[in-house]
Each structure stands twice: as C-alpha cells, then as structure tokens.
Amino acid sequence: MFTRFSDIDRLFGTMDLLRQRLDNLYTDYGRPYGTRWLMDEGFLRANLYQSGDNFEMRLEVPGMDKESLDIKIQGNYLEISGSREQNLPEGYKVHKTERGAGTFSRSFTLPDDVDSNRVEATLKDGILYLTLPKSEAAKPRQLSIK
Amino acid sequence: MEKKTEIAKRNDQNIEKTRELYEAARMVDIYENEDEILLYADMPGVAKDELSVNIDNGRLSLSGVRKLETSGAASWEEFGNVEFVRNFSVPQTIDVEKVEAELKNGVLALHMPKSEEAKPRQIEIRTA
C-alpha cells in the first residue's frame, strides 16, 4: 500500500531504470532500435492558446531557420511547411542519424477566423511563436446592459 | 549505479518531491572523422543557460531544460516543459579542453576533438 507520493515516485523511478537498461541493450546494435520507448518523437508539434483577441501558437521546429519555413493563412486555415537539410559534413563517417531531414507540412483549422494581415511570427531557439489576432467578427464583445 | 541504491533504500528523510520535469530523449546525429567526433542534438526551446554538457571519465551527458511561457487558455497542447536528457559513452581520447558546443535554431552542435595521440598516423616505410 502506498502511503506517500515519494513511494510512487520511487516505483516510477524503478520502471524508468528498467527502460533505460533495455534501451542500452538495443543501442549496442547500431541503430537505436530500443530508444523508441524513450524517444520524444514527432515533428512540427504544436500548442494553441487562446487569450481574448488572440490565438497564440507554438511549434517545435528544431534546426530550421526562417528562410526554410513557410506559413500560409486563409480564414481559419493555417498551413505550416518547412524543410530541414541533413547537415552531413563532408568526409565524416556516420555513427547515428536519428534526426530526420526533408520537407514537412502540417495544416490546422483554427477555432475562429484570423486577421491574416496582423499575424506575427517569431523564431527563437527552435520554437516558432505565432500570434494570430482574431478577425473582428470573431472577437469577444463587451455587451452593455440596458 | 547510484540510482540503483537510491531506489532500493527507503529513506525517511526523503522530503516529498514536488512535480518533477518529464524526462525525454531527443534525436541525435553522430559523425566522426579523423580529427573529431561531431554530435548534433535537437533541443527545441532550450535556452543557452538551461543547457548543460558534461564530459566526465568517458561519459557524456547532455541535459537541456525547456521552460515555456504560456498565456491564455490552452486549446491543445502537444508539447510542454521537459528536460531533454541523453547519455553517451565517449572514448577517453577526447580532448576535453577543446570541446566546443554551439546552439543554433534549437540544435546543439558539439565538436569533440580527438587528442593528438589518438589521431591516426601514417607510418613511413624505410628501405633498409
């Protein structure tokens, strides 16, 4: 019976340890086959936040610069595409290539229409920050009581 | 190895832990040539100050903490605050003094030069 949270923490710690051991077992064979359990995979993962007049969007885009990203907005449809180059240096021998390369695209349907003229996008530390102001019709309105 | 004893032993002085960061491993590329080992690691959202690279006795550990500021109500969230952790064994021949790390667009590039003694050497054959 668990009486304290630290007991549960320890239980999960033991499971993590087992998982790491198993991972090490597989990584001995070249390809990191076993790490898929531990890998935090997926590309162009996105968060969407709503605050009154704006949508705030965050996307994970590691290794992409602003030239290689493309953002399209129409109404409430948002499409982000990008490409990442394999930065294989000349004359090097490859040990592991897990990081993907190529072109990526993802589209979203936002809950409301967006004023595409005032959208702002910034790129910092491999995260794309989008500020999407809602269109006038979609903005919340203050009602006065008569 | 330390962790093992830590788990097995119940310590009554253990203070209840507050919420810990979820640990995750991210993808890496590792290349090598005659002069150096080159490692690329994805670290999206990790600021320079939150990233640590440790080489100790043939063990390289990377750790990057991502703390994102959020505002407003979340409609959907596919990623969050996380600690990117990954450990590697590196040869003892790495010249630790000369290791260079560079963080660009959320990707860490780690140059680990090999020490002079470890570089391959061409041996000239003399005729007697």
Interface residues (C-beta under 8 A of the other chain):
Chain A: R4 F5 S6 D9 R10 G13 T14 D16 L17 T35 L38 M39 D40 E41 G42 R45 A46 N47 L48 Y49 Q50 S51 G52 N54 F55 E56 R58 E60 V61 P62 G63 M64 D65 N87 L88 P89 G91 Y92 K93 V94 H95 K96 T97 E98 R99 G100 P111 L123 D125 G126 I127
Chain B: K3 K4 E6 I7 R10 N14 I15 E16 K17 E20 E23 A24 A25 R26 M27 V28 D29 I30 Y31 E32 N33 L38 Y40 D42 M43 P44 G45 V46 A47 L68 T70 S71 G72 A73 A74 S75 W76 E77 E78 F79 G80 V82 F84 L103 N105 G106 V107
